[in-house]
Amino acid sequence: MLSYPKNFFNALLLILLFTSCSTSRKLSSQLDTTIEEHPAFKTGFAGIMVYDPTLKKVIFEKNSDKYFTPASNTKLFTFYAGLKILGDSAPALAYVSRNDSLIFKGTGDPSLLYEEFNSSQVLDFLKDANDTLYYSPPSVQEKHFGPGWSWDDYHYYYSVERAAMPVYGNYVSFNFTPDREKPLVKPELFSQFLRKDSLSTGNSSRVLRDRHQNIFTYYHPEGAEERSRVVPFIYTPQLLTTLLSDTLGKPVEIIEPGNTDFSESKTIYSVPMDSLYKRMLQVSDNFIAEQILLMSSGVLSDTLKADITLKYMKENHLQDLPDEPIWEDGSGLSVYNKFTPRSVVKLMEKITEEVPQKRLFQLLPAGGESGTLKNLYKAEEPYIYAKTGTISNVHALSGYLKTKSGKILIFSFMNNNYTVPSAEIKAGMEIILRNIHLNY
């Protein structure tokens, strides 16, 4: 048996450590050069941090202490809020019984009759009730749009209104087919508010909503291909009860806000929260993100206001971030949101303490496989599990990177104010992240 001097292993350890440091410095230099010289990054402002949580070591950073508009990376903060405040299932409605009346109020749950979810608990409960149904609107109404949202996006699918008790996802779907002159409308109730646009031209079908009322104007040229359009409706308690009455086949009336004592109310629960988290993170559903903040505020207080959740999270669970988060909404539609890459990395590290890796990676988009990353970061096996964020001249990606050596790194990569197509930014980002995947 061979024997080695005691200092042999110490020398070997030093050699390995030196080699590792040398490799890390080389990789860092390559990444820095790519950001400085790649044409995609020359017109805008980029910030990145890559962190090894096992070694508690920053692998690479550039402008990680600067504030960026995060777009839908904001949903990671909303996800964390849900984890800290909400349970395993979404609170669907609160109710009390008074004589022969069943009085209920919304809790912010977005799943009621939303076609993406198989949720029947609320409908079954209301259908089976023998009492007269009364809906109690909130005394304090949350604004339909968040602060800093673009006012003229009101008829786009990504700008659905917030509400205490949403229904049908707070939107109308229109399905155009070549053999029909008018689109199929769901909920069908809105077909009476459909108007034909006889002045427009072009080859594509479309639907626009009036800014101030639920009047929908459609254009469908002869021979146009089949396509669907989703348009948010203007939400009111009256519209909610009309839709519920139509769906349940029995009347639902409105009771004056504030006239019912809900201090001893009971709660009906609906879908698993993970089903809401998955859709919010995978396809970047803005509506669900906003409603998660409202549901959370209902657990913290008797009022559905996003600011209640934001204030609570900042004071109780985000005070240890490197930089104070400027957090204004749940979805990232607000241009007022501002985070630093290093704070997002810290947030992701905190999320790993709450969620096992297998579950977390199933909720997030996977590069080349699912969600908003299905066509990006393709490889034999996914190496990126992260949330995207994109609005005009903004693209961000934050999450986890799996290296070929098996390490799991946390990263946040933000780009603002660029003037090139976002595809060029994404291509440049992929070069950098793939280099880390292959060489760390």
C-alpha positions as CSV (number, residue, x, y, z in Angstrom):
1,M,0.0,0.0,0.0
2,L,1.4,3.4,-1.0
3,S,1.9,6.0,1.7
4,Y,2.0,9.7,1.2
5,P,3.5,12.4,3.3
6,K,1.0,14.3,5.4
7,N,1.5,17.5,3.5
8,F,0.7,15.8,0.2
9,F,-3.1,16.1,0.7
10,N,-2.8,19.7,1.8
11,A,-0.8,20.5,-1.3
12,L,-3.4,18.7,-3.5
13,L,-6.2,20.6,-1.8
14,L,-4.4,23.9,-2.5
15,I,-3.9,22.9,-6.2
16,L,-7.6,22.0,-6.6
17,L,-8.6,25.3,-4.9
18,F,-6.2,27.3,-7.1
19,T,-7.5,25.5,-10.2
20,S,-11.1,26.2,-9.2
21,C,-10.4,29.9,-8.5
22,S,-8.6,30.2,-11.8
23,T,-11.5,28.6,-13.7
24,S,-14.0,30.8,-11.9
25,R,-11.9,33.9,-12.7
26,K,-11.7,32.9,-16.3
27,L,-15.4,32.3,-16.6
28,S,-16.2,35.6,-14.9
29,S,-13.9,37.4,-17.4
30,Q,-15.6,35.7,-20.3
31,L,-19.1,36.6,-19.1
32,D,-18.0,40.2,-18.5
33,T,-16.6,40.4,-22.0
34,T,-19.8,39.0,-23.5
35,I,-22.0,41.6,-21.8
36,E,-19.6,44.4,-22.8
37,E,-19.1,43.4,-26.4
38,H,-22.3,41.6,-27.5
39,P,-24.3,44.0,-29.7
40,A,-27.6,43.2,-28.0
41,F,-26.5,44.7,-24.7
42,K,-25.0,47.9,-26.2
43,T,-28.2,49.9,-26.5
44,G,-29.7,49.2,-23.0
45,F,-28.8,48.6,-19.4
46,A,-28.1,45.1,-18.1
47,G,-27.7,43.8,-14.6
48,I,-27.0,40.2,-13.4
49,M,-26.1,38.2,-10.4
50,V,-25.3,34.5,-10.3
51,Y,-25.0,32.9,-6.9
52,D,-23.9,29.5,-5.6
53,P,-26.2,28.9,-2.5
54,T,-24.2,25.9,-1.4
55,L,-20.9,27.9,-1.2
56,K,-22.7,31.1,-0.3
57,K,-20.6,32.7,-3.1
58,V,-21.3,35.1,-5.9
59,I,-20.1,33.6,-9.1
60,F,-20.7,36.6,-11.3
61,E,-22.3,40.0,-10.9
62,K,-22.6,43.2,-12.9
63,N,-24.8,46.1,-11.9
64,S,-26.5,43.8,-9.4
65,D,-27.0,46.7,-7.0
66,K,-28.8,48.8,-9.5
67,Y,-32.6,49.1,-9.7
68,F,-34.4,47.7,-12.7
69,T,-38.0,47.6,-13.9
70,P,-38.7,43.8,-13.4
71,A,-41.9,43.3,-15.4
72,S,-43.3,39.9,-14.6
73,N,-40.4,38.9,-12.4
74,T,-42.6,40.7,-9.9
75,K,-44.7,37.5,-9.8
76,L,-41.9,35.9,-7.8
77,F,-42.6,38.3,-5.0
78,T,-46.3,37.6,-5.3
79,F,-45.5,33.8,-5.2
80,Y,-43.6,34.4,-2.0
81,A,-46.4,36.4,-0.4
82,G,-48.8,33.5,-1.2
83,L,-46.4,31.0,0.4
84,K,-46.2,33.1,3.6
85,I,-49.8,34.0,4.0
86,L,-52.1,31.6,2.2
87,G,-52.7,27.9,2.9
88,D,-52.8,24.9,0.6
89,S,-56.2,25.8,-1.0
90,A,-57.7,29.1,-2.2
91,P,-60.3,30.7,0.0
92,A,-63.3,31.0,-2.4
93,L,-66.0,32.8,-0.5
94,A,-67.1,33.7,3.0
95,Y,-70.8,33.2,4.1
96,V,-73.3,33.6,6.9
97,S,-76.8,32.3,7.2
98,R,-79.6,34.6,8.4
99,N,-83.1,33.1,8.8
100,D,-83.9,32.0,5.2
101,S,-81.0,33.9,3.6
102,L,-77.5,32.9,2.7
103,I,-75.3,36.0,2.4
104,F,-71.8,35.6,0.9
105,K,-68.9,37.8,0.0
106,G,-65.9,37.4,-2.2
107,T,-62.4,36.6,-0.9
108,G,-60.5,37.4,-4.1
109,D,-60.4,33.8,-5.4
110,P,-59.8,33.9,-9.3
111,S,-61.0,30.4,-10.0
112,L,-64.8,30.7,-10.1
113,L,-65.9,29.6,-13.7
114,Y,-62.3,30.4,-14.9
115,E,-62.0,27.8,-17.7
116,E,-58.4,27.0,-16.8
117,F,-59.5,25.4,-13.5
118,N,-61.8,22.6,-12.6
119,S,-63.4,24.3,-9.6
120,S,-67.0,23.4,-8.7
121,Q,-67.0,23.8,-5.0
122,V,-68.6,27.3,-5.0
123,L,-71.2,26.6,-7.7
124,D,-72.2,23.3,-6.0
125,F,-72.5,25.1,-2.7
126,L,-74.7,27.9,-4.1
127,K,-76.8,25.5,-6.2
128,D,-77.5,23.3,-3.3
129,A,-78.5,26.2,-1.0
130,N,-82.2,26.3,-0.3
131,D,-82.0,29.8,1.1
132,T,-82.3,33.0,-0.9
133,L,-78.9,34.1,-2.1
134,Y,-77.5,37.5,-1.4
135,Y,-74.1,38.9,-2.5
136,S,-72.5,41.4,-0.2
137,P,-70.0,43.7,-2.2
138,P,-67.0,45.0,-0.2
139,S,-67.4,48.3,1.6
140,V,-64.0,49.3,0.4
141,Q,-63.5,48.6,-3.3
142,E,-60.1,47.9,-4.7
143,K,-59.3,49.9,-7.9
144,H,-59.8,47.8,-11.0
145,F,-56.4,48.7,-12.3
146,G,-53.1,48.7,-10.4
147,P,-50.9,51.8,-10.0
148,G,-48.7,52.5,-13.0
149,W,-50.7,50.3,-15.4
150,S,-51.1,51.6,-19.0
151,W,-54.6,53.1,-19.2
152,D,-55.2,52.2,-22.9
153,D,-54.5,48.5,-22.4
154,Y,-58.0,48.0,-21.0
155,H,-59.2,45.7,-23.8
156,Y,-56.1,43.4,-23.9
157,Y,-56.1,40.0,-22.3
158,Y,-53.3,40.8,-20.0
159,S,-55.0,43.7,-18.4
160,V,-58.0,42.0,-16.7
161,E,-59.7,44.0,-13.9
162,R,-59.2,43.1,-10.2
163,A,-62.2,42.2,-8.2
164,A,-63.4,40.9,-4.8
165,M,-65.2,38.0,-6.5
166,P,-64.1,37.4,-10.1
167,V,-66.2,35.3,-12.4
168,Y,-65.2,33.7,-15.8
169,G,-61.7,35.1,-15.3
170,N,-63.3,38.6,-15.7
171,Y,-63.1,38.3,-19.5
172,V,-65.2,37.3,-22.5
173,S,-63.8,34.9,-25.1
174,F,-64.7,35.2,-28.8
175,N,-64.1,32.3,-31.1
176,F,-64.1,33.0,-34.9
177,T,-64.6,30.3,-37.4
178,P,-64.6,30.5,-41.3
179,D,-68.2,29.2,-41.5
180,R,-69.8,31.7,-39.1
181,E,-70.4,35.4,-39.7
182,K,-70.4,36.1,-35.9
183,P,-68.1,34.8,-33.3
184,L,-69.1,32.3,-30.6
185,V,-69.3,34.2,-27.3
186,K,-68.6,32.9,-23.8
187,P,-70.2,33.7,-21.4
188,E,-73.1,33.7,-23.9
189,L,-74.8,36.5,-22.0
190,F,-72.4,39.0,-23.7
191,S,-73.6,38.1,-27.2
192,Q,-76.3,40.7,-26.8
193,F,-73.6,43.4,-26.5
194,L,-71.9,42.4,-29.7
195,R,-71.8,44.9,-32.6
196,K,-70.4,44.4,-36.1
197,D,-67.7,46.7,-37.4
198,S,-68.5,47.4,-41.1
199,L,-65.8,50.0,-41.7
200,S,-62.6,48.1,-40.9
201,T,-60.5,46.3,-43.5
202,G,-57.8,43.6,-43.3
203,N,-57.5,39.8,-43.3
204,S,-57.6,39.1,-39.5
205,S,-60.6,38.9,-37.2
206,R,-60.6,41.1,-34.1
207,V,-62.7,42.3,-31.2
208,L,-62.5,45.7,-29.4
209,R,-64.3,46.8,-26.3
210,D,-65.7,50.2,-25.7
211,R,-63.6,51.9,-23.0
212,H,-66.5,52.9,-20.8
213,Q,-69.1,50.1,-21.3
214,N,-69.4,46.4,-22.1
215,I,-70.0,46.9,-25.8
216,F,-67.9,44.7,-28.1
217,T,-67.3,45.5,-31.7
218,Y,-66.1,42.7,-33.9
219,Y,-64.6,42.5,-37.4
220,H,-64.5,39.1,-39.2
221,P,-63.7,39.2,-42.9
222,E,-65.0,36.4,-45.2
223,G,-62.7,33.4,-45.3
224,A,-60.6,34.4,-42.3
225,E,-58.9,31.6,-40.4
226,E,-60.3,30.3,-37.1
227,R,-59.0,32.2,-34.2
228,S,-59.9,33.2,-30.6
229,R,-59.8,36.5,-28.8
230,V,-60.0,37.2,-25.1
231,V,-61.2,40.6,-24.0
232,P,-61.6,41.8,-20.4
233,F,-65.1,43.0,-19.4
234,I,-65.9,46.0,-17.0
235,Y,-66.6,44.4,-13.7
236,T,-69.5,45.4,-11.4
237,P,-71.3,43.6,-8.6
238,Q,-74.4,43.9,-10.7
239,L,-72.7,42.0,-13.6
240,L,-71.4,39.4,-11.2
241,T,-74.9,38.6,-9.8
242,T,-76.4,38.6,-13.3
243,L,-73.8,36.1,-14.5
244,L,-74.2,34.0,-11.3
245,S,-78.0,34.0,-11.6
246,D,-77.7,32.9,-15.3
247,T,-75.3,30.1,-14.5
248,L,-77.1,28.9,-11.3
249,G,-80.6,29.1,-12.8
250,K,-81.9,31.0,-9.8
251,P,-81.8,34.6,-8.6
252,V,-78.8,36.1,-6.7
253,E,-79.5,39.5,-5.2
254,I,-77.2,42.3,-4.0
255,I,-77.3,43.4,-0.3
256,E,-76.1,46.8,0.8
257,P,-72.3,46.7,1.6
258,G,-71.5,46.8,5.3
259,N,-74.9,45.7,6.5
260,T,-73.8,42.1,7.3
261,D,-71.7,41.0,10.2
262,F,-69.1,38.5,8.8
263,S,-67.2,38.1,12.1
264,E,-68.4,34.6,12.5
265,S,-68.6,33.6,8.8
266,K,-67.6,30.3,7.4
267,T,-65.2,29.9,4.4
268,I,-65.5,27.7,1.3
269,Y,-62.2,26.7,-0.3
270,S,-61.7,25.9,-4.0
271,V,-58.6,25.0,-6.0
272,P,-55.1,24.0,-4.6
273,M,-52.9,27.1,-4.4
274,D,-50.2,25.2,-6.4
275,S,-52.6,25.2,-9.4
276,L,-52.8,29.0,-9.2
277,Y,-49.1,29.4,-8.7
278,K,-48.3,27.2,-11.6
279,R,-50.5,29.1,-14.1
280,M,-49.2,32.4,-12.7
281,L,-45.6,31.4,-13.1
282,Q,-45.7,29.3,-16.2
283,V,-47.8,31.4,-18.5
284,S,-47.4,34.6,-16.5
285,D,-51.1,35.1,-15.8
286,N,-51.4,38.7,-14.5
287,F,-55.0,38.3,-13.3
288,I,-54.1,35.4,-10.9
289,A,-51.1,37.4,-9.6
290,E,-53.3,40.3,-8.7
291,Q,-55.9,38.2,-7.1
292,I,-53.3,36.4,-4.9
293,L,-52.5,39.8,-3.4
294,L,-56.2,40.4,-2.7
295,M,-56.7,36.9,-1.2
296,S,-53.7,37.4,1.0
297,S,-55.0,40.8,2.3
298,G,-58.3,39.1,3.1
299,V,-56.4,36.7,5.4
300,L,-54.5,39.5,7.0
301,S,-57.5,41.8,7.5
302,D,-61.2,42.2,6.7
303,T,-60.4,44.3,3.6
304,L,-59.3,43.2,0.1
305,K,-56.6,45.7,-0.8
306,A,-53.3,44.8,-2.4
307,D,-51.5,47.5,-0.4
308,I,-52.3,45.6,2.8
309,T,-50.3,42.5,1.5
310,L,-47.5,44.6,0.2
311,K,-47.0,46.5,3.4
312,Y,-47.1,43.3,5.5
313,M,-44.6,41.5,3.3
314,K,-42.2,44.4,3.3
315,E,-42.3,44.8,7.0
316,N,-42.3,41.1,8.0
317,H,-40.6,39.0,5.4
318,L,-38.6,41.2,3.0
319,Q,-36.7,43.4,5.4
320,D,-33.5,41.3,5.0
321,L,-33.2,41.9,1.2
322,P,-30.0,43.8,0.2
323,D,-32.0,46.6,-1.2
324,E,-35.5,47.8,-0.3
325,P,-38.0,46.5,-2.9
326,I,-40.2,49.1,-4.6
327,W,-43.2,46.8,-5.1
328,E,-46.5,48.2,-6.3
329,D,-48.6,45.4,-7.8
330,G,-48.9,41.6,-8.1
331,S,-48.3,41.1,-11.8
332,G,-45.5,43.4,-12.8
333,L,-47.7,45.5,-15.2
334,S,-46.8,48.5,-13.1
335,V,-43.8,50.5,-14.3
336,Y,-43.4,51.7,-10.8
337,N,-42.0,48.3,-9.6
338,K,-38.2,48.5,-9.1
339,F,-36.0,45.7,-7.8
340,T,-32.2,45.0,-7.9
341,P,-30.9,41.7,-9.2
342,R,-29.2,40.9,-5.9
343,S,-32.5,41.4,-4.0
344,V,-34.2,39.0,-6.4
345,V,-31.5,36.4,-5.9
346,K,-32.0,36.7,-2.1
347,L,-35.7,36.3,-2.6
348,M,-35.2,33.1,-4.6
349,E,-32.9,31.8,-1.9
350,K,-35.7,32.5,0.6
351,I,-38.2,30.7,-1.6
352,T,-36.0,27.6,-1.7
353,E,-36.3,27.5,2.1
354,E,-40.1,27.3,1.7
355,V,-40.5,25.0,-1.3
356,P,-38.8,21.6,-2.0
357,Q,-36.8,21.7,-5.2
358,K,-38.9,19.1,-7.1
359,R,-42.1,21.0,-6.4
360,L,-40.5,24.4,-7.2
361,F,-39.1,23.2,-10.6
362,Q,-42.6,21.9,-11.5
363,L,-44.1,25.3,-10.8
364,L,-41.6,27.3,-12.8
365,P,-41.2,27.4,-16.6
366,A,-38.5,25.0,-17.7
367,G,-36.2,25.9,-20.5
368,G,-37.1,24.1,-23.8
369,E,-40.1,22.4,-22.1
370,S,-42.8,24.5,-20.6
371,G,-44.5,27.8,-20.1
372,T,-42.8,31.0,-21.4
373,L,-39.5,29.2,-21.7
374,K,-40.8,26.4,-24.0
375,N,-38.9,27.8,-27.0
376,L,-35.9,29.1,-25.2
377,Y,-32.8,27.6,-23.6
378,K,-33.3,24.2,-25.3
379,A,-31.1,21.3,-24.2
380,E,-31.3,17.5,-23.8
381,E,-32.4,18.2,-20.2
382,P,-33.6,21.6,-18.9
383,Y,-31.0,23.6,-17.2
384,I,-33.0,26.8,-16.6
385,Y,-36.0,26.9,-14.3
386,A,-37.0,30.6,-14.1
387,K,-39.6,33.3,-14.4
388,T,-39.6,35.6,-17.4
389,G,-40.6,39.2,-17.4
390,T,-41.3,41.2,-20.6
391,I,-42.9,44.6,-21.3
392,S,-41.8,47.3,-23.8
393,N,-38.0,47.6,-23.7
394,V,-37.8,45.4,-20.6
395,H,-36.8,41.7,-20.4
396,A,-35.8,39.9,-17.2
397,L,-35.2,36.3,-16.2
398,S,-34.8,35.1,-12.6
399,G,-34.6,31.7,-11.1
400,Y,-32.4,28.6,-11.0
401,L,-29.6,27.3,-13.3
402,K,-28.4,23.7,-13.2
403,T,-24.8,23.3,-14.3
404,K,-23.5,20.2,-16.1
405,S,-21.5,19.4,-12.9
406,G,-24.9,19.2,-11.1
407,K,-24.7,22.4,-9.1
408,I,-27.9,24.5,-8.7
409,L,-27.2,28.2,-8.9
410,I,-29.6,31.1,-8.3
411,F,-29.6,34.0,-10.8
412,S,-31.3,37.2,-11.8
413,F,-30.7,38.8,-15.2
414,M,-32.4,42.1,-16.0
415,N,-32.4,44.3,-19.1
416,N,-34.0,47.7,-19.4
417,N,-34.2,50.5,-22.0
418,Y,-32.8,48.5,-24.9
419,T,-33.9,49.5,-28.5
420,V,-33.1,46.2,-30.3
421,P,-35.8,43.5,-30.7
422,S,-36.2,41.4,-27.5
423,A,-35.2,38.3,-29.4
424,E,-31.7,39.7,-29.6
425,I,-31.6,40.3,-25.9
426,K,-32.8,36.8,-25.2
427,A,-30.1,35.3,-27.6
428,G,-27.4,37.3,-25.8
429,M,-28.7,36.1,-22.4
430,E,-28.7,32.5,-23.6
431,I,-25.0,32.7,-24.6
432,I,-24.1,33.9,-21.0
433,L,-26.3,31.5,-19.1
434,R,-25.3,28.5,-21.3
435,N,-21.7,29.3,-20.7
436,I,-22.2,29.1,-17.0
437,H,-24.2,25.9,-17.4
438,L,-21.3,24.3,-19.3
439,N,-18.3,25.6,-17.4
440,Y,-19.2,26.0,-13.7
